[in-house]
Amino acid sequence: MMDVMEIDQHIAALRRDGTLLAQAAERAGLDAPVPSCPPWQVKDLLRHLGYVHRWAAGYVAEQREHVLPDEPSERKVLSGGPPDGALIGWFRDGHAALVETLSSADRSIACWTFLAAPSPLAFWARRQAHETAIHRGDAELAAGQSPGYPADFAADGIDELIMGFFARDKTELTSAQRAGKHQSLQVRASDTGGAWRAELTADGSLAARVERGAGPADCTLTGPAAGLYLLLWNRADPAAAGVTVSGDAAALTAWQTGMRVRWA
């Protein structure tokens, strides 16, 4: 069983990682390439996340019950925002507004979400904490640093990725995919004791089954939660993440090539 992070803990993480991201962006420079998100430069990262923070804050502040029908494309987001010289300040303003919106929101608000959660506010606090944290790592990589995360927070992020994002794909399986060959991936966090198991379709694009806890698997990933967090988000290879790969590495390759995060 996992220790469940609370709303206030997620908001504190969001506050911390947004601040660290802006600092890393300043060190790297706006034109620096982001090696974990090619072909982005740091300015693209800031425009992307600055938009996401404002987008998320709008659903909470206005208690929107349905997804907006005219969301801009990623290409439009990256071509928008302020001039480069004002970009870091604009990012900081949006980040601070999101933190304030989540901190001051009524815990019983109702609004649109796209992953299961104890409440809408719990969903948005968790989602934006991890969205910001993983992109903070991107900014630090652009600045030549190796990102790190508290073990409990990283384990929470692994849980969101596997039990939240990846679990949604089960509803999209065709009958042939349900009956077809699956690859199984076991994830074990050596420092927190957390464990997860996912069965992937042959191409790794969809989840046939996900569960918390240990079990037999074709491939097992073992390492610190922070390293597994980066590996599963395709931000580090096993060696850089300090993760041991046991069994058939094809299941990990399938995850890396097939796993995609979607906001819908």
C-alpha positions in Angstrom: 0.0 0.0 0.0 1.2 3.5 -0.8 1.2 6.5 1.6 -1.3 8.9 0.0 0.0 12.5 -0.5 -2.4 15.2 0.6 -3.6 18.2 -1.4 -1.4 20.6 0.6 1.7 18.4 0.0 1.0 18.5 -3.8 0.6 22.3 -3.7 3.9 22.7 -1.8 5.6 20.6 -4.4 4.1 22.7 -7.2 5.3 25.8 -5.5 8.8 24.5 -5.0 9.3 23.0 -8.5 7.9 26.0 -10.4 10.4 28.2 -8.6 13.2 25.8 -9.3 12.2 25.6 -13.0 12.3 29.3 -13.4 15.8 29.4 -11.8 17.0 26.6 -14.1 15.6 28.4 -17.1 17.5 31.5 -16.2 20.8 29.5 -15.8 20.3 27.7 -19.1 19.1 30.6 -21.2 16.0 30.8 -23.4 17.7 29.4 -26.5 19.3 26.4 -24.8 18.0 23.0 -26.2 16.0 20.8 -23.9 17.6 17.4 -24.4 14.7 15.4 -23.0 12.1 17.2 -25.2 13.6 17.6 -28.6 13.4 19.9 -30.6 12.2 22.2 -27.8 14.3 25.1 -26.5 13.9 26.5 -23.0 11.6 29.2 -24.2 9.3 26.5 -25.6 9.2 24.8 -22.3 8.3 28.0 -20.5 5.5 28.8 -23.1 4.1 25.3 -22.8 4.0 25.2 -19.0 3.0 28.8 -18.7 -0.1 28.0 -20.8 -0.8 24.8 -18.9 -0.7 26.6 -15.5 -3.2 29.2 -16.7 -5.3 26.4 -18.4 -5.5 24.4 -15.1 -6.2 27.4 -12.9 -9.1 28.3 -15.1 -10.9 25.0 -14.6 -10.5 25.4 -10.8 -11.2 29.1 -10.4 -14.2 29.1 -12.7 -15.4 25.6 -11.7 -15.8 24.6 -15.3 -17.7 21.3 -15.6 -16.8 20.5 -19.2 -13.6 20.6 -21.3 -13.4 23.7 -23.4 -14.2 22.9 -27.1 -11.6 25.2 -28.6 -8.4 24.4 -26.9 -5.4 25.6 -28.9 -3.0 23.2 -30.6 0.5 22.8 -29.1 1.9 24.6 -32.1 -0.3 27.6 -31.4 0.7 27.5 -27.7 4.4 27.5 -28.6 4.0 30.4 -30.9 2.1 32.5 -28.4 2.9 34.1 -25.1 4.9 37.3 -24.5 8.2 38.3 -26.2 11.2 36.4 -25.1 12.4 39.1 -22.8 9.2 38.9 -20.7 8.9 35.1 -20.8 10.4 34.1 -17.4 8.4 36.8 -15.6 5.2 35.7 -17.4 5.9 32.1 -16.4 6.4 33.1 -12.8 3.2 35.1 -12.7 1.1 32.1 -14.1 2.8 29.7 -11.7 2.1 32.0 -8.7 -1.5 32.4 -9.8 -2.0 28.6 -10.1 -0.5 28.1 -6.6 -2.8 30.7 -5.2 -5.9 29.4 -7.0 -5.3 25.8 -5.6 -4.4 27.1 -2.1 -7.5 29.2 -1.8 -10.1 26.9 -3.5 -12.9 25.4 -1.5 -12.0 21.7 -1.0 -15.5 20.7 -2.2 -15.4 22.4 -5.6 -16.8 20.5 -8.6 -15.1 20.9 -12.0 -13.9 18.8 -15.0 -11.1 16.4 -14.5 -9.6 13.6 -16.6 -8.2 11.0 -14.1 -9.8 9.4 -11.1 -9.1 11.2 -7.9 -10.6 11.6 -4.4 -11.9 15.1 -5.4 -11.5 17.5 -8.3 -9.1 19.7 -6.2 -7.0 16.7 -5.3 -6.8 15.8 -9.0 -5.6 19.3 -10.1 -3.1 19.7 -7.3 -1.6 16.3 -8.0 -1.6 16.7 -11.8 0.0 20.1 -11.8 2.5 19.1 -9.2 3.8 16.3 -11.4 3.5 18.3 -14.6 5.6 21.0 -13.1 8.1 18.6 -11.5 8.9 16.6 -14.6 9.3 19.8 -16.6 11.5 21.3 -13.8 13.7 18.3 -14.6 13.7 19.2 -18.3 14.8 22.7 -17.4 17.6 21.4 -15.2 18.8 19.0 -17.9 18.9 22.0 -20.3 21.1 23.8 -17.7 23.4 20.8 -17.4 22.1 19.5 -14.1 20.8 16.1 -13.0 17.3 16.4 -11.6 16.4 14.8 -8.3 13.1 14.3 -6.4 12.0 13.3 -2.9 11.4 9.5 -2.9 7.8 9.8 -1.7 6.9 12.4 -4.3 8.5 10.3 -7.1 6.6 7.2 -6.0 3.4 9.3 -6.1 4.2 10.3 -9.6 4.9 6.7 -10.7 1.5 5.8 -9.3 -0.2 8.6 -11.2 1.5 7.6 -14.4 0.7 3.9 -14.2 -2.6 3.8 -12.3 -3.9 7.0 -13.8 -2.7 7.8 -17.3 -1.8 4.3 -18.4 -4.9 2.7 -16.8 -7.2 4.8 -19.0 -6.1 2.9 -22.0 -7.8 -0.3 -20.9 -11.1 1.2 -22.2 -9.7 1.5 -25.7 -8.7 -2.2 -26.2 -10.3 -4.0 -29.1 -11.4 -7.6 -28.6 -8.3 -8.7 -30.6 -6.0 -6.7 -28.4 -7.6 -8.2 -25.2 -7.1 -11.7 -26.5 -3.7 -11.0 -28.0 -0.2 -11.4 -26.6 0.7 -9.0 -23.7 4.0 -7.9 -22.3 4.2 -7.4 -18.5 6.3 -4.8 -16.7 7.0 -4.8 -13.0 8.2 -1.6 -11.3 9.7 -1.8 -7.8 10.9 1.2 -5.8 13.8 0.0 -3.6 13.6 3.0 -1.2 9.8 3.4 -0.7 8.7 -0.2 -1.1 6.2 0.8 -3.8 5.4 -1.7 -6.5 3.3 -1.7 -9.6 2.6 -4.1 -12.4 1.4 -3.3 -15.9 0.4 -5.5 -18.8 1.0 -3.8 -22.2 -0.3 -4.7 -25.6 2.3 -6.1 -28.0 3.2 -2.6 -29.4 3.2 -1.1 -25.9 0.6 1.5 -26.8 -2.3 0.4 -24.5 -2.7 -1.1 -21.1 -4.4 -4.5 -20.8 -4.1 -4.5 -17.0 -2.6 -2.4 -14.2 -2.3 -3.1 -10.5 -0.4 -2.0 -7.4 1.8 -4.6 -5.8 4.3 -7.2 -6.9 3.7 -10.1 -9.3 5.3 -12.2 -12.0 6.4 -10.1 -15.0 8.4 -10.4 -18.2 10.5 -7.5 -17.2 11.2 -6.0 -13.8 12.6 -2.5 -13.1 14.2 -2.0 -9.7 15.7 1.2 -8.4 15.1 4.4 -6.4 11.7 6.0 -6.9 13.3 9.1 -8.3 15.2 7.2 -10.9 12.1 5.1 -11.9 10.1 8.3 -12.1 12.5 9.8 -14.7 12.8 6.5 -16.6 9.1 5.9 -16.9 8.6 9.5 -18.0 11.3 8.8 -20.7 13.7 11.4 -19.1 16.5 9.0 -18.4 17.9 5.7 -19.5 18.2 2.9 -16.9 21.9 3.5 -16.3 21.5 7.2 -15.7 18.4 6.5 -13.5 20.2 3.9 -11.4 17.6 1.3 -12.4 18.3 -2.4 -12.8 16.4 -4.1 -15.7 15.8 -7.8 -15.2 14.1 -10.2 -17.7 13.0 -9.3 -21.2 13.8 -5.6 -21.8 11.4 -5.6 -24.8 8.6 -4.8 -22.3 10.5 -1.6 -21.3 11.1 -0.7 -24.9 7.4 -1.2 -25.6 6.6 1.2 -22.8 9.2 3.8 -23.9 7.9 3.8 -27.5 4.2 3.4 -26.9 3.4 5.3 -23.7 1.9 8.7 -24.4 0.3 11.2 -22.0 -2.9 12.8 -23.2 -5.0 15.6 -21.6 -8.5 14.2 -22.4 
